[in-house]
Amino acid sequence: MIIVFEVHLAAARSGDDFLSAELLEETGAQVMTPAEARAVGFEGVPDDPNVRLVAVAQRDKGFLQGALDRAHDVTGFRVHEVDM
């Protein structure tokens, strides 16, 4: 099972750096645009340029959730558990 965060970003953000490179490296989290997520098999992804999906191992859910809570460009997120 993996955890997928559906992250909603502020429209005026300056880039996709809402998570630090260090956090991404330590957790192995994968950040995807809606198009990239659909290309690897995710269904029902909203076609919104301000949405990113972040996949992470279940053990790192808390680290990622804390980072998203603190990220200025994140306006909200939902957590999904996905069986692989």
N, C-alpha and C positions, 0 to 999 in steps of 0.2 A: 504494500500500500504506500502511496505517496500522498503528499499534501500539496494542493494547488491553491494558491492565493489568487483571487480575481481582484486586481488592484485598480482602483479608479484614481486617475491623476488629474491634477489641476490643468485646465486648458492652457494656461499661460506658462507652463513649465519650460525650462530652458534645455532639457535633454532627458535622457533615460538614466541619469545617475542618481535616482532616488534611493538606491541601495549602494553601499560602499563596495569597492572592489575587494576589500579585505573580507567582508561578510560573504560575498559571492564565492570567493576562493575557499574560505573555511567551511562553508556549508555545502558547496557544490550546487547551489541553487541555479536554476536555469530561468532566465527572463525571456518571455516570448511576446511578440505582438499577436493580435488576434489571427492574422494571416499565418504566421509561423505555427501557432498552436493548432490551427485547422490542418496544416500541412503534415503534422505529426500524428493526427488522428483525434484530436479533441473535437467534440461536437457541441453545438449550442453556444458557441463563443460569440458574444456580441461584436458586431462590426463597428467598433468605436475606436477612433484614433487615440483616445485618452485612457484606454484599458490595456493593461499588461497582465499576463498570467505568469506566475512565478511558481515553479515546481521545486519541491524540496523533500528530502527524506523526512519521515515522521519524527525522527529524533531531534531534528532541527526546527520544528514548528515554532517553539517558543522563542528562539533567537530571531527568527524572521518576523514573527508577529510583533515583537518588541521594537524591531527596527522600523517596521511599517508604522507603528503607533507614533514614533518620533519623527518620521520623514515629513518635511514641510510640503512637498509636492503631492503627497497622498491625501486625497479627500475622503477615502473610505476603502474598505476591502471586505471580501467575503472569503471564507475558508471552505474548501471542498476536499473530501477524502476520496481518492481515486484508487480502485483496485487495479493492479497491473497483472 
